[in-house]
Amino acid sequence: MITFSLLLSFILGAVIGSFLNVVSLRLNTGKGIGGRSACMSCDNQLTWKELVPIFSFMVQKGACKKCKSSISWQYPLIEGAAGIIFVLILWVFPPISLQAAVTTVIHLFAACVLLVIAAYDARHKIIPDALVYTFSFLGLLSVFMGSGASWFQIPTIWSLLAGPILAFPFAFLWVVSKGTWMGLGDAKLALGIGWFLGIGGGINAVTLAFWIAATISVVWLLMTRGSLKPRTEIPFGPYLILGMYIVLLFGVQVIDLEALKFIFSSGV
């Protein structure tokens, strides 16, 4: 029964991921998200057989059936990522009660927004304000969500400050470098991450994001033999999102703040 539920969760996530691809590709292009899907090269309308998440891409070997032009790997990657994230969120935040279901929905909605942000940032090197403000609002909302019998809780001052504290270094880098080192969208994204994870979790997520970004950049430089230009923009949003979910869903800690607090307080 559990396996079947997880399979349904993955399928639901992959189907929604297909829609999220449409949103990310049509956002700020003047096109609506309605209407039939079509090949972006030959404009041929796609049949339902060509729209099955992940499966259609594999069967068609990543190419349009009519014009044979390549289909972006973004499609199966976002669909697969959405499926996996949906499974993990429903596993970690099971909707076992009405109140828990609200928390689950908030996390699922936030995941959808973040996937569109990741796809858009990777393609255009910018994070749309409407999306990141929506995510930050969901993060702030989660701070006020209660537990047990209470639907509402008064958050601690540190819970409220977690977002601004995590966002401040990114905003500072943006101001100092006049936008050349870091985009302001990353600061807005960190704001929501801080509210979702708290200060400790947020710091761990940011640390992981920098480590993963640095590792991938080094590997990419080695593979391309230094063909990456010095002024090449590297979107950091997807790494922040990945770091957030590693901490949120797996509880990974690379920096134990409580241990550091104990060390400094004991004078070691």
C-alpha positions in Angstrom: 0.0 0.0 0.0 2.8 2.4 0.9 4.7 1.6 -2.3 1.5 2.2 -4.4 1.0 5.6 -2.6 4.6 6.6 -3.3 4.2 5.6 -6.9 1.1 7.7 -7.2 2.9 10.6 -5.5 5.7 10.4 -8.1 3.3 10.2 -11.0 1.4 13.2 -9.6 4.6 15.2 -9.2 5.9 14.3 -12.7 2.6 15.4 -14.3 2.7 18.7 -12.3 6.4 19.0 -13.3 5.3 18.9 -17.0 3.0 21.8 -16.3 5.8 23.6 -14.5 8.0 23.3 -17.5 5.4 25.1 -19.6 5.2 27.9 -17.0 9.0 28.3 -16.8 9.3 28.4 -20.6 6.4 30.8 -21.3 7.0 33.1 -18.4 7.7 36.7 -19.5 7.4 35.8 -23.1 4.0 37.2 -23.7 2.5 33.7 -24.1 -0.2 32.4 -21.8 0.1 29.1 -20.1 -3.1 27.9 -21.8 -3.4 26.3 -25.2 -2.1 23.2 -26.8 1.6 22.2 -26.4 3.6 22.4 -29.5 7.2 21.7 -30.6 9.3 24.9 -30.1 11.1 24.3 -33.4 8.4 23.4 -35.9 5.3 24.5 -34.0 3.7 21.1 -34.5 1.0 20.4 -32.0 1.8 17.5 -29.7 -0.4 14.5 -29.2 -1.0 13.0 -25.8 1.5 10.3 -26.6 4.2 12.9 -26.9 3.2 14.5 -23.6 3.6 11.6 -21.2 6.1 12.9 -18.5 9.6 11.4 -18.8 8.4 8.4 -20.8 7.7 10.3 -24.0 11.2 11.9 -23.9 12.8 8.5 -23.6 10.7 6.8 -26.3 11.3 9.7 -28.7 15.0 9.7 -27.8 15.0 13.4 -27.0 13.8 14.6 -30.4 10.6 15.8 -32.0 8.8 13.1 -34.0 8.1 15.4 -36.9 11.1 17.7 -37.4 13.7 15.6 -35.4 15.0 18.7 -33.6 16.4 18.1 -30.1 14.1 18.4 -27.1 15.6 20.2 -24.1 16.7 18.0 -21.2 14.9 20.5 -19.0 11.7 18.6 -19.6 12.6 15.2 -18.1 14.8 16.7 -15.4 12.1 19.0 -14.0 9.4 16.2 -14.4 11.7 13.7 -12.6 12.7 16.2 -9.9 9.1 17.1 -9.3 8.2 13.5 -8.9 11.0 12.8 -6.5 10.3 15.9 -4.4 6.6 15.1 -4.2 7.4 11.6 -2.9 9.9 12.9 -0.3 7.6 15.7 0.9 4.7 13.4 1.3 7.0 11.0 3.2 8.5 13.6 5.5 5.3 15.7 5.9 2.5 13.1 5.7 -1.0 14.5 5.6 -2.2 12.4 8.6 -4.5 15.1 9.8 -6.2 18.2 8.4 -3.6 20.5 10.0 -0.8 18.3 8.8 -2.3 18.3 5.3 -2.2 22.2 5.3 1.6 22.0 6.0 2.0 19.4 3.3 0.2 21.6 0.8 2.4 24.6 1.7 5.5 22.5 1.1 4.2 21.1 -2.2 3.2 24.5 -3.4 6.6 25.9 -2.4 8.3 23.0 -4.3 6.4 23.9 -7.4 7.4 27.6 -7.2 11.0 26.6 -6.5 11.2 24.3 -9.5 10.0 27.0 -11.8 12.6 29.4 -10.2 15.4 26.8 -10.7 14.5 26.2 -14.3 14.0 29.9 -15.1 17.2 31.0 -13.3 19.2 28.2 -15.0 18.0 29.4 -18.4 17.9 33.2 -18.0 20.2 33.9 -15.0 17.5 35.8 -13.2 14.9 35.0 -10.6 11.4 36.5 -11.3 10.1 38.7 -8.4 6.6 37.3 -8.5 7.9 33.7 -7.9 10.4 34.5 -5.2 8.0 36.8 -3.3 5.4 34.0 -3.4 8.0 31.6 -2.0 9.0 34.0 0.7 5.4 34.5 1.7 5.0 30.8 2.0 8.1 30.6 4.2 6.8 33.4 6.4 3.4 31.6 6.6 5.1 28.4 7.7 6.6 30.3 10.7 3.1 30.9 12.1 1.9 27.4 11.5 1.2 25.6 14.8 1.6 22.0 15.8 -0.6 19.5 17.6 -4.0 20.9 18.5 -3.0 24.5 17.6 -3.3 25.8 14.1 -1.5 29.0 14.9 1.6 29.8 16.9 3.3 33.1 17.9 6.9 32.6 16.4 10.0 33.5 18.4 11.9 36.6 17.4 14.7 34.4 16.0 12.2 32.5 13.8 11.1 35.9 12.3 14.7 37.1 12.0 15.9 33.9 10.4 14.9 35.0 6.9 16.4 38.6 7.0 19.6 37.2 8.7 20.1 34.6 6.0 19.3 37.1 3.2 21.6 39.9 4.5 25.0 38.5 3.3 23.6 38.1 -0.2 22.1 41.6 -0.2 25.4 43.0 1.1 27.4 41.3 -1.7 24.9 42.6 -4.2 25.3 46.1 -3.0 29.1 46.0 -2.7 29.6 44.4 -6.1 26.8 46.4 -7.8 25.2 43.1 -8.9 28.3 41.6 -10.4 29.0 39.0 -7.7 25.5 38.1 -6.6 22.0 38.8 -7.9 19.4 40.4 -5.6 17.1 37.5 -6.5 19.4 35.2 -4.5 18.9 37.4 -1.4 15.2 37.2 -1.8 15.4 33.4 -2.2 17.5 33.2 0.9 14.9 35.2 2.8 12.3 32.4 2.2 14.8 29.6 2.9 15.6 31.2 6.3 12.0 31.3 7.2 11.4 27.7 6.1 14.5 26.2 7.8 15.4 28.6 10.6 18.8 30.2 11.1 20.7 26.9 11.7 19.1 25.0 8.8 19.4 28.0 6.6 23.2 28.4 7.2 23.6 24.7 6.5 21.6 25.0 3.2 23.7 28.0 2.1 26.9 26.2 3.0 25.9 23.1 1.0 24.9 25.3 -1.9 28.3 26.9 -2.1 30.1 23.6 -1.8 28.0 22.0 -4.5 28.3 25.0 -6.8 32.1 25.1 -6.3 32.5 21.3 -6.9 30.4 21.4 -10.1 32.2 24.5 -11.3 35.6 22.8 -10.8 34.5 19.6 -12.5 33.1 21.6 -15.4 36.3 23.5 -15.8 38.3 20.3 -15.9 35.9 18.7 -18.4 35.9 21.8 -20.7 39.6 22.4 -20.1 39.1 26.0 -18.9 36.8 27.1 -21.7 34.5 28.7 -19.1 35.1 32.4 -19.5 36.0 34.4 -16.3 32.9 36.6 -16.5 30.5 33.8 -17.2 27.4 34.1 -15.0 26.6 31.1 -13.0 23.0 30.9 -11.7 23.2 30.3 -7.9 19.4 29.9 -7.3 19.3 26.2 -8.3 22.1 25.4 -5.8 20.4 27.3 -3.0 17.2 25.3 -3.7 19.1 22.0 -3.8 20.8 22.9 -0.5 17.5 23.7 1.1 15.9 20.4 0.2 19.0 18.4 1.3 18.6 20.0 4.7 14.7 20.0 4.8 14.1 16.5 3.6 17.2 14.6 4.9 18.2 16.7 7.9 21.8 17.0 6.7 24.0 19.2 8.9 27.5 20.3 7.7 27.8 22.9 10.5 26.6 21.9 14.0 25.8 25.4 15.4 24.8 23.9 18.8 28.2 22.2 19.0 30.0 25.5 18.1 27.9 27.3 20.7 29.0 24.8 23.3 32.7 25.0 22.3 32.7 28.8 22.6 30.7 28.9 25.8 33.1 26.4 27.5 36.1 28.4 26.3 37.7 25.4 24.4 
